[in-house]
């Protein structure tokens, strides 16, 4: 039999590389499908890497078991990762909504992970696609110890334990595959349905002409979906809603969903119109003080005579700007989604070790699991926190 590794890590991304910190004295093979390590990590935050968030809370995550995340954040919070960052003198800044970005670029975070996790007996296999993982039967295993066989495009590898940190389905152009769910299903482990998340929201047919004419316009708006409220930048594209607001809203779109937009969240439009009734300004002029003129014209559809405007018309305009309801049901695909919602059911995992309840020696980390964070560094923090729980459970 070939060399036997103590651990095989599938995926050299954020969680897989972080996990190496607990395996410095182990013989480990790290299997990566891309030709470079941490490729998706290098692309996060436009290359600047939004590595965590100051306002970390379990409320910022979605899972089939919402209580699963709480213990992880208590164990490894924002300042725990900042301690590592500061150890390597990596400069960072806080942006809107508590987002923390490195000033030195995403590569500084990748270099940190490689230095923190360095071990003499760590071996990297890049351009290596995992095809399957199975347990070796006693007849095949002369060592008579629990072993896994990893079938790959570069041959078979054997390990006592396997850590699946291969991520979700987002960005297949960066090597994302379904190998995590494939491995889980082969062992009878439950996998929650996977859908694109933090993705653009497509316009419904009846609003395409209206919103496509606004392509390139960005405004600050408030929105409500499934009892969740967000205020952030909303970008109109030729295809659908985008920008931070739309990406967070997309987490709650799974089939037909109603979204309520407030395009002027700091202004009561009905009171504004009534206060301007005696002025000689047009409605377009009034609203253009707060919103792009082309946006105002498109939403109004026509001009109104303020001296003769009816109460019903004022209420209608108020609803257009303060309470615009729209039904959506389609998101951009995995090729444009930042992350994947769904994945390995967390009820199948021991939270203190990240080991599968059904398969001793098999672990899942990061985005492979059914835990999805909102926009703002939460998904990267989940990668760190889940890997830290794995380390502490060894």
NUKOLRO-28576 format. One record per residue (C-alpha): x, y, z; residue number from 0; residue in one letter. Coordinates in steps of 0.001 Angstrom, whole numbers, m for minus. Layout:
N
+---------+---------+---------+-----+----+
:      px :      py :      pz :   i : aa :
+---------+---------+---------+-----+----+
:       X :       Y :       Z : NUM :  A :
...
+---------+---------+---------+-----+----+
//
This chain:
394
+---------+---------+---------+-----+----+
:      px :      py :      pz :   i : aa :
+---------+---------+---------+-----+----+
:       0 :       0 :       0 :   0 :  X :
:    1172 :    3544 :    m753 :   1 :  X :
:    2089 :    6102 :    1915 :   2 :  X :
:    m561 :    6499 :    4574 :   3 :  X :
:   m1253 :   10042 :    5735 :   4 :  X :
:   m2624 :   10982 :    9127 :   5 :  X :
:   m4984 :   13445 :    7450 :   6 :  X :
:   m6081 :   14236 :    3925 :   7 :  X :
:   m7574 :   17719 :    3464 :   8 :  X :
:   m9697 :   18163 :     367 :   9 :  X :
:   m9595 :   21824 :    m620 :  10 :  X :
:   m6838 :   24399 :     m51 :  11 :  X :
:   m9196 :   27284 :     621 :  12 :  X :
:   m9856 :   29349 :    3740 :  13 :  X :
:  m11072 :   26601 :    6078 :  14 :  X :
:   m8737 :   23882 :    4787 :  15 :  X :
:   m5610 :   26013 :    5150 :  16 :  X :
:   m6666 :   27349 :    8559 :  17 :  X :
:   m7151 :   23761 :    9782 :  18 :  X :
:   m3447 :   23045 :    9164 :  19 :  X :
:   m2613 :   25022 :   12315 :  20 :  X :
:   m3779 :   22044 :   14352 :  21 :  X :
:   m1897 :   19480 :   12275 :  22 :  X :
:    1687 :   20765 :   12315 :  23 :  X :
:    3056 :   17524 :   13744 :  24 :  X :
:     950 :   15291 :   11477 :  25 :  X :
:    1604 :   13825 :    8069 :  26 :  X :
:    m923 :   15609 :    5871 :  27 :  X :
:   m1758 :   15713 :    2194 :  28 :  X :
:   m3671 :   18776 :     990 :  29 :  X :
:   m5479 :   18129 :   m2281 :  30 :  X :
:   m6476 :   21117 :   m4410 :  31 :  X :
:   m8187 :   21061 :   m7802 :  32 :  X :
:   m6772 :   24402 :   m8952 :  33 :  X :
:   m3185 :   25083 :   m9889 :  34 :  X :
:   m2929 :   27670 :   m7086 :  35 :  X :
:   m3794 :   27608 :   m3393 :  36 :  X :
:   m6581 :   29807 :   m2029 :  37 :  X :
:   m7787 :   30979 :   m5426 :  38 :  X :
:  m11258 :   32017 :   m4237 :  39 :  X :
:   m9776 :   33605 :   m1115 :  40 :  X :
:   m7533 :   35766 :   m3307 :  41 :  X :
:  m10606 :   37047 :   m5162 :  42 :  X :
:  m12675 :   38012 :   m2104 :  43 :  X :
:  m13504 :   41654 :   m1545 :  44 :  X :
:  m12153 :   42571 :   m4958 :  45 :  X :
:   m8766 :   41238 :   m3899 :  46 :  X :
:   m8784 :   43223 :    m643 :  47 :  X :
:  m10301 :   40374 :    1415 :  48 :  X :
:  m13189 :   41222 :    3735 :  49 :  X :
:  m11889 :   38741 :    6313 :  50 :  X :
:  m14405 :   39221 :    9150 :  51 :  X :
:  m16883 :   41674 :   10664 :  52 :  X :
:  m16991 :   43699 :   13868 :  53 :  X :
:  m20707 :   42997 :   14351 :  54 :  X :
:  m20442 :   39219 :   14380 :  55 :  X :
:  m23641 :   37505 :   15517 :  56 :  X :
:  m25488 :   34252 :   14925 :  57 :  X :
:  m28265 :   36430 :   13468 :  58 :  X :
:  m26005 :   37028 :   10464 :  59 :  X :
:  m26103 :   33357 :    9451 :  60 :  X :
:  m28710 :   31075 :    7895 :  61 :  X :
:  m28887 :   27334 :    8531 :  62 :  X :
:  m31440 :   24561 :    8832 :  63 :  X :
:  m30330 :   24544 :   12496 :  64 :  X :
:  m29915 :   28217 :   13471 :  65 :  X :
:  m28507 :   27338 :   16915 :  66 :  X :
:  m25533 :   25471 :   15435 :  67 :  X :
:  m23468 :   28604 :   14778 :  68 :  X :
:  m23723 :   30202 :   18230 :  69 :  X :
:  m21119 :   28075 :   19991 :  70 :  X :
:  m18631 :   28625 :   17150 :  71 :  X :
:  m18786 :   32407 :   17424 :  72 :  X :
:  m18397 :   32196 :   21210 :  73 :  X :
:  m15291 :   30065 :   20692 :  74 :  X :
:  m13742 :   32138 :   17901 :  75 :  X :
:  m14909 :   35720 :   17450 :  76 :  X :
:  m13757 :   38795 :   15571 :  77 :  X :
:  m10934 :   39670 :   17950 :  78 :  X :
:   m9577 :   36132 :   17890 :  79 :  X :
:   m8851 :   36457 :   14190 :  80 :  X :
:   m7595 :   40028 :   14618 :  81 :  X :
:   m5028 :   38681 :   17083 :  82 :  X :
:   m3587 :   36515 :   14299 :  83 :  X :
:   m3723 :   39396 :   11811 :  84 :  X :
:   m1855 :   41699 :   14177 :  85 :  X :
:     760 :   39033 :   14902 :  86 :  X :
:    1836 :   39377 :   11260 :  87 :  X :
:    1509 :   43197 :   11236 :  88 :  X :
:   m1142 :   43080 :    8545 :  89 :  X :
:   m2842 :   46455 :    8285 :  90 :  X :
:   m6611 :   46569 :    7985 :  91 :  X :
:   m9486 :   49027 :    8018 :  92 :  X :
:  m13128 :   49011 :    9032 :  93 :  X :
:  m15642 :   49984 :    6355 :  94 :  X :
:  m19420 :   50297 :    6384 :  95 :  X :
:  m21486 :   47941 :    8532 :  96 :  X :
:  m18442 :   46649 :   10418 :  97 :  X :
:  m16695 :   45073 :    7412 :  98 :  X :
:  m12979 :   44528 :    8034 :  99 :  X :
:  m10642 :   44602 :    5019 : 100 :  X :
:   m6909 :   44098 :    4782 : 101 :  X :
:   m4985 :   47017 :    3299 : 102 :  X :
:   m2251 :   44679 :    2102 : 103 :  X :
:   m4425 :   42615 :    m219 : 104 :  X :
:   m5884 :   39135 :      39 : 105 :  X :
:   m2489 :   37546 :    m570 : 106 :  X :
:   m1380 :   38724 :    2872 : 107 :  X :
:   m4121 :   36574 :    4418 : 108 :  X :
:   m3147 :   33589 :    2274 : 109 :  X :
:     516 :   33997 :    3263 : 110 :  X :
:    m547 :   34194 :    6918 : 111 :  X :
:   m2452 :   30906 :    6654 : 112 :  X :
:     483 :   29153 :    5015 : 113 :  X :
:    2918 :   30403 :    7670 : 114 :  X :
:     612 :   29605 :   10598 : 115 :  X :
:    m119 :   26125 :    9276 : 116 :  X :
:    3356 :   25143 :    8080 : 117 :  X :
:    4412 :   21600 :    8901 : 118 :  X :
:    7465 :   19599 :    7797 : 119 :  X :
:    5262 :   16694 :    6738 : 120 :  X :
:    2625 :   18659 :    4845 : 121 :  X :
:    2385 :   17828 :    1150 : 122 :  X :
:     357 :   19818 :   m1390 : 123 :  X :
:   m1121 :   18285 :   m4529 : 124 :  X :
:   m2467 :   20946 :   m6895 : 125 :  X :
:   m4264 :   20364 :  m10201 : 126 :  X :
:   m5673 :   17313 :   m8476 : 127 :  X :
:   m9400 :   16641 :   m8703 : 128 :  X :
:  m10936 :   14349 :   m6088 : 129 :  X :
:  m13412 :   11932 :   m7631 : 130 :  X :
:  m14500 :    9849 :   m4664 : 131 :  X :
:  m13718 :    8921 :   m1053 : 132 :  X :
:  m14403 :    5519 :     456 : 133 :  X :
:  m13445 :    3468 :    3493 : 134 :  X :
:  m11195 :     508 :    2912 : 135 :  X :
:  m12592 :   m2835 :    3987 : 136 :  X :
:  m10650 :   m5106 :    6363 : 137 :  X :
:   m9781 :   m7440 :    3490 : 138 :  X :
:   m8046 :   m4597 :    1639 : 139 :  X :
:   m6488 :   m2992 :    4696 : 140 :  X :
:   m3570 :   m5076 :    5902 : 141 :  X :
:   m2818 :   m2532 :    8642 : 142 :  X :
:   m6184 :   m3342 :   10238 : 143 :  X :
:   m6815 :     303 :   11087 : 144 :  X :
:   m9494 :    2678 :    9854 : 145 :  X :
:   m8415 :    4021 :    6485 : 146 :  X :
:   m9916 :    6134 :    3742 : 147 :  X :
:   m9038 :    5872 :      81 : 148 :  X :
:   m9227 :    9109 :   m1920 : 149 :  X :
:   m9626 :    8550 :   m5661 : 150 :  X :
:   m8237 :   11483 :   m7637 : 151 :  X :
:   m7111 :   12547 :  m11090 : 152 :  X :
:   m3526 :   12070 :   m9876 : 153 :  X :
:   m3947 :    8620 :   m8398 : 154 :  X :
:   m5168 :    7216 :   m5099 : 155 :  X :
:   m4209 :    8529 :   m1658 : 156 :  X :
:   m4707 :    6833 :    1692 : 157 :  X :
:   m5395 :    8586 :    4988 : 158 :  X :
:   m6529 :    7714 :    8478 : 159 :  X :
:   m8814 :   10758 :    8527 : 160 :  X :
:  m10323 :   13012 :    5858 : 161 :  X :
:  m11259 :   16684 :    6143 : 162 :  X :
:  m13590 :   17947 :    3403 : 163 :  X :
:  m13072 :   21696 :    2993 : 164 :  X :
:  m13885 :   21962 :    m698 : 165 :  X :
:  m16520 :   24695 :    m430 : 166 :  X :
:  m19844 :   24875 :   m2249 : 167 :  X :
:  m20949 :   25207 :   m5857 : 168 :  X :
:  m20338 :   28936 :   m6309 : 169 :  X :
:  m17873 :   30093 :   m8957 : 170 :  X :
:  m17318 :   26869 :  m10909 : 171 :  X :
:  m14940 :   28957 :  m13043 : 172 :  X :
:  m12668 :   28942 :   m9982 : 173 :  X :
:  m12864 :   25190 :   m9611 : 174 :  X :
:  m15967 :   24741 :   m7448 : 175 :  X :
:  m17431 :   21239 :   m7680 : 176 :  X :
:  m20039 :   19102 :   m5929 : 177 :  X :
:  m17434 :   16779 :   m4402 : 178 :  X :
:  m18428 :   17599 :    m785 : 179 :  X :
:  m22053 :   16595 :   m1320 : 180 :  X :
:  m20974 :   13618 :   m3419 : 181 :  X :
:  m18779 :   12313 :    m599 : 182 :  X :
:  m21507 :   12942 :    1982 : 183 :  X :
:  m24189 :   11156 :     m10 : 184 :  X :
:  m21912 :    8165 :    m606 : 185 :  X :
:  m21789 :    7693 :    3181 : 186 :  X :
:  m25525 :    8244 :    3676 : 187 :  X :
:  m25058 :   11733 :    5163 : 188 :  X :
:  m27963 :   14132 :    4663 : 189 :  X :
:  m27365 :   17061 :    2303 : 190 :  X :
:  m29654 :   20084 :    2274 : 191 :  X :
:  m30691 :   21442 :   m1163 : 192 :  X :
:  m28053 :   23796 :   m2550 : 193 :  X :
:  m28977 :   27076 :   m4229 : 194 :  X :
:  m27039 :   30212 :   m5237 : 195 :  X :
:  m26692 :   32787 :   m2448 : 196 :  X :
:  m25389 :   36346 :   m2254 : 197 :  X :
:  m26428 :   36566 :   m5897 : 198 :  X :
:  m28173 :   39104 :   m8100 : 199 :  X :
:  m31979 :   38977 :   m8206 : 200 :  X :
:  m33500 :   38784 :  m11682 : 201 :  X :
:  m36252 :   41217 :  m12636 : 202 :  X :
:  m39706 :   39653 :  m13066 : 203 :  X :
:  m40963 :   39943 :  m16651 : 204 :  X :
:  m43526 :   42649 :  m15885 : 205 :  X :
:  m40825 :   45013 :  m14549 : 206 :  X :
:  m38005 :   44324 :  m17008 : 207 :  X :
:  m38627 :   47352 :  m19235 : 208 :  X :
:  m38918 :   49701 :  m16250 : 209 :  X :
:  m35777 :   48606 :  m14431 : 210 :  X :
:  m33589 :   47804 :  m17439 : 211 :  X :
:  m33843 :   51483 :  m18396 : 212 :  X :
:  m32173 :   52274 :  m15052 : 213 :  X :
:  m29120 :   50082 :  m15667 : 214 :  X :
:  m26039 :   51532 :  m13973 : 215 :  X :
:  m27944 :   53569 :  m11381 : 216 :  X :
:  m27194 :   52931 :   m7701 : 217 :  X :
:  m29174 :   54266 :   m4742 : 218 :  X :
:  m29308 :   53686 :   m1001 : 219 :  X :
:  m32558 :   51891 :    m231 : 220 :  X :
:  m34250 :   49891 :    2486 : 221 :  X :
:  m35893 :   46536 :    1835 : 222 :  X :
:  m37895 :   43963 :    3728 : 223 :  X :
:  m38110 :   40260 :    2889 : 224 :  X :
:  m39354 :   37394 :    5049 : 225 :  X :
:  m39476 :   39737 :    8094 : 226 :  X :
:  m35808 :   40673 :    7596 : 227 :  X :
:  m34857 :   44318 :    6954 : 228 :  X :
:  m31739 :   45667 :    5258 : 229 :  X :
:  m30551 :   49141 :    4290 : 230 :  X :
:  m27707 :   49343 :    1804 : 231 :  X :
:  m26759 :   50219 :   m1753 : 232 :  X :
:  m29022 :   48868 :   m4495 : 233 :  X :
:  m27651 :   48641 :   m8016 : 234 :  X :
:  m29821 :   48308 :  m11110 : 235 :  X :
:  m28320 :   46254 :  m13942 : 236 :  X :
:  m29621 :   45175 :  m17351 : 237 :  X :
:  m30490 :   41807 :  m15837 : 238 :  X :
:  m31659 :   42421 :  m12292 : 239 :  X :
:  m31070 :   43948 :   m8869 : 240 :  X :
:  m27506 :   43824 :   m7597 : 241 :  X :
:  m25277 :   45570 :   m5079 : 242 :  X :
:  m24982 :   44773 :   m1340 : 243 :  X :
:  m28713 :   45180 :    m657 : 244 :  X :
:  m29790 :   42729 :   m3357 : 245 :  X :
:  m27118 :   40188 :   m2418 : 246 :  X :
:  m28340 :   40033 :    1172 : 247 :  X :
:  m31973 :   39857 :      42 : 248 :  X :
:  m31096 :   36909 :   m2202 : 249 :  X :
:  m30453 :   34771 :     889 : 250 :  X :
:  m34207 :   34705 :    1446 : 251 :  X :
:  m35326 :   34110 :   m2151 : 252 :  X :
:  m36092 :   30455 :   m2731 : 253 :  X :
:  m39051 :   30336 :   m5068 : 254 :  X :
:  m41726 :   33064 :   m5355 : 255 :  X :
:  m40917 :   35780 :   m2800 : 256 :  X :
:  m42221 :   39297 :   m2198 : 257 :  X :
:  m39739 :   42093 :   m1542 : 258 :  X :
:  m40814 :   45489 :    m235 : 259 :  X :
:  m38520 :   48372 :   m1245 : 260 :  X :
:  m38322 :   51820 :     309 : 261 :  X :
:  m36389 :   53961 :   m2162 : 262 :  X :
:  m36476 :   56980 :     182 : 263 :  X :
:  m35994 :   55376 :    3611 : 264 :  X :
:  m35344 :   58655 :    5446 : 265 :  X :
:  m38300 :   60546 :    3971 : 266 :  X :
:  m42069 :   60236 :    4366 : 267 :  X :
:  m43064 :   60837 :     749 : 268 :  X :
:  m46727 :   61655 :    1480 : 269 :  X :
:  m45729 :   64363 :    3977 : 270 :  X :
:  m43116 :   65676 :    1543 : 271 :  X :
:  m45655 :   66085 :   m1272 : 272 :  X :
:  m48196 :   67758 :     992 : 273 :  X :
:  m45566 :   70190 :    2269 : 274 :  X :
:  m44679 :   71134 :   m1324 : 275 :  X :
:  m48237 :   71485 :   m2684 : 276 :  X :
:  m48066 :   75279 :   m2714 : 277 :  X :
:  m44636 :   75424 :   m4292 : 278 :  X :
:  m44068 :   75825 :   m7995 : 279 :  X :
:  m41664 :   72895 :   m8150 : 280 :  X :
:  m42449 :   69782 :  m10158 : 281 :  X :
:  m42468 :   66396 :   m8479 : 282 :  X :
:  m39466 :   65393 :  m10578 : 283 :  X :
:  m37550 :   68389 :   m9256 : 284 :  X :
:  m38578 :   67662 :   m5660 : 285 :  X :
:  m37589 :   63992 :   m5736 : 286 :  X :
:  m34436 :   64643 :   m7757 : 287 :  X :
:  m32993 :   66351 :   m4695 : 288 :  X :
:  m32762 :   62879 :   m3167 : 289 :  X :
:  m32617 :   60447 :   m6105 : 290 :  X :
:  m31191 :   60389 :   m9653 : 291 :  X :
:  m33489 :   62296 :  m12009 : 292 :  X :
:  m33793 :   59431 :  m14500 : 293 :  X :
:  m34810 :   57098 :  m11664 : 294 :  X :
:  m37496 :   59524 :  m10488 : 295 :  X :
:  m38908 :   59984 :  m14005 : 296 :  X :
:  m39091 :   56255 :  m14604 : 297 :  X :
:  m40889 :   55524 :  m11340 : 298 :  X :
:  m43347 :   58395 :  m11629 : 299 :  X :
:  m44176 :   57540 :  m15227 : 300 :  X :
:  m45749 :   60979 :  m15763 : 301 :  X :
:  m45710 :   64506 :  m14383 : 302 :  X :
:  m48280 :   65721 :  m11860 : 303 :  X :
:  m49779 :   69167 :  m11267 : 304 :  X :
:  m49185 :   69687 :   m7550 : 305 :  X :
:  m51913 :   72308 :   m7302 : 306 :  X :
:  m54509 :   69779 :   m8451 : 307 :  X :
:  m53044 :   66486 :   m7286 : 308 :  X :
:  m55576 :   64114 :   m5720 : 309 :  X :
:  m55248 :   62398 :   m2345 : 310 :  X :
:  m55338 :   58998 :   m4062 : 311 :  X :
:  m52483 :   60049 :   m6345 : 312 :  X :
:  m50403 :   61215 :   m3388 : 313 :  X :
:  m50957 :   57849 :   m1689 : 314 :  X :
:  m50055 :   56019 :   m4896 : 315 :  X :
:  m46802 :   57982 :   m5241 : 316 :  X :
:  m46088 :   57358 :   m1558 : 317 :  X :
:  m46386 :   53612 :   m2153 : 318 :  X :
:  m44148 :   53793 :   m5225 : 319 :  X :
:  m41270 :   55396 :   m3325 : 320 :  X :
:  m41814 :   54197 :     268 : 321 :  X :
:  m43538 :   50839 :    m211 : 322 :  X :
:  m42732 :   49373 :   m3631 : 323 :  X :
:  m43732 :   45703 :   m3571 : 324 :  X :
:  m42389 :   43309 :   m6157 : 325 :  X :
:  m42594 :   39542 :   m6520 : 326 :  X :
:  m39366 :   37795 :   m7527 : 327 :  X :
:  m38501 :   34137 :   m7968 : 328 :  X :
:  m35184 :   33852 :   m9792 : 329 :  X :
:  m31558 :   34535 :   m8887 : 330 :  X :
:  m28346 :   34626 :  m10881 : 331 :  X :
:  m26734 :   31198 :  m11143 : 332 :  X :
:  m23815 :   29640 :   m9289 : 333 :  X :
:  m21425 :   31201 :  m11806 : 334 :  X :
:  m22218 :   34643 :  m10370 : 335 :  X :
:  m23226 :   33783 :   m6784 : 336 :  X :
:  m20665 :   34559 :   m4084 : 337 :  X :
:  m21580 :   31567 :   m1932 : 338 :  X :
:  m23830 :   28510 :   m1764 : 339 :  X :
:  m26815 :   28169 :     538 : 340 :  X :
:  m27405 :   24620 :    1777 : 341 :  X :
:  m24932 :   21760 :    1921 : 342 :  X :
:  m24089 :   19103 :    4496 : 343 :  X :
:  m26814 :   19060 :    7139 : 344 :  X :
:  m25256 :   20345 :   10371 : 345 :  X :
:  m27300 :   17880 :   12444 : 346 :  X :
:  m25018 :   15200 :   10955 : 347 :  X :
:  m21957 :   16863 :   12536 : 348 :  X :
:  m20576 :   16859 :   16079 : 349 :  X :
:  m20249 :   20634 :   16666 : 350 :  X :
:  m17301 :   20326 :   19056 : 351 :  X :
:  m15140 :   18403 :   16585 : 352 :  X :
:  m16713 :   18860 :   13092 : 353 :  X :
:  m16641 :   15051 :   12757 : 354 :  X :
:  m19531 :   13201 :   11122 : 355 :  X :
:  m21752 :   11367 :   13545 : 356 :  X :
:  m22163 :    8456 :   11112 : 357 :  X :
:  m18582 :    8242 :    9832 : 358 :  X :
:  m15751 :    8439 :   12389 : 359 :  X :
:  m12686 :   10092 :   10894 : 360 :  X :
:  m14626 :   12142 :    8318 : 361 :  X :
:  m14885 :   15914 :    8894 : 362 :  X :
:  m16569 :   18779 :    7022 : 363 :  X :
:  m15606 :   22460 :    7279 : 364 :  X :
:  m16626 :   25866 :    5932 : 365 :  X :
:  m18969 :   26436 :    3019 : 366 :  X :
:  m19434 :   22706 :    2466 : 367 :  X :
:  m21804 :   22816 :    5450 : 368 :  X :
:  m25352 :   24173 :    5570 : 369 :  X :
:  m24296 :   27481 :    7110 : 370 :  X :
:  m24463 :   30657 :    5021 : 371 :  X :
:  m23462 :   34111 :    6166 : 372 :  X :
:  m24729 :   37470 :    5030 : 373 :  X :
:  m22572 :   39839 :    3027 : 374 :  X :
:  m19765 :   41467 :    4975 : 375 :  X :
:  m17038 :   38970 :    5898 : 376 :  X :
:  m19360 :   36540 :    7662 : 377 :  X :
:  m18718 :   33595 :    5336 : 378 :  X :
:  m14961 :   33887 :    5679 : 379 :  X :
:  m15341 :   34076 :    9430 : 380 :  X :
:  m17406 :   30889 :    9320 : 381 :  X :
:  m14482 :   29248 :    7506 : 382 :  X :
:  m12108 :   30332 :   10302 : 383 :  X :
:  m14506 :   29416 :   13120 : 384 :  X :
:  m15392 :   25966 :   11811 : 385 :  X :
:  m11701 :   25171 :   11260 : 386 :  X :
:  m10876 :   26408 :   14776 : 387 :  X :
:  m13540 :   24110 :   16242 : 388 :  X :
:  m11961 :   21218 :   14323 : 389 :  X :
:   m8525 :   22112 :   15718 : 390 :  X :
:   m9766 :   22377 :   19281 : 391 :  X :
:  m11557 :   19050 :   18980 : 392 :  X :
:   m8451 :   17086 :   18029 : 393 :  X :
+---------+---------+---------+-----+----+
//
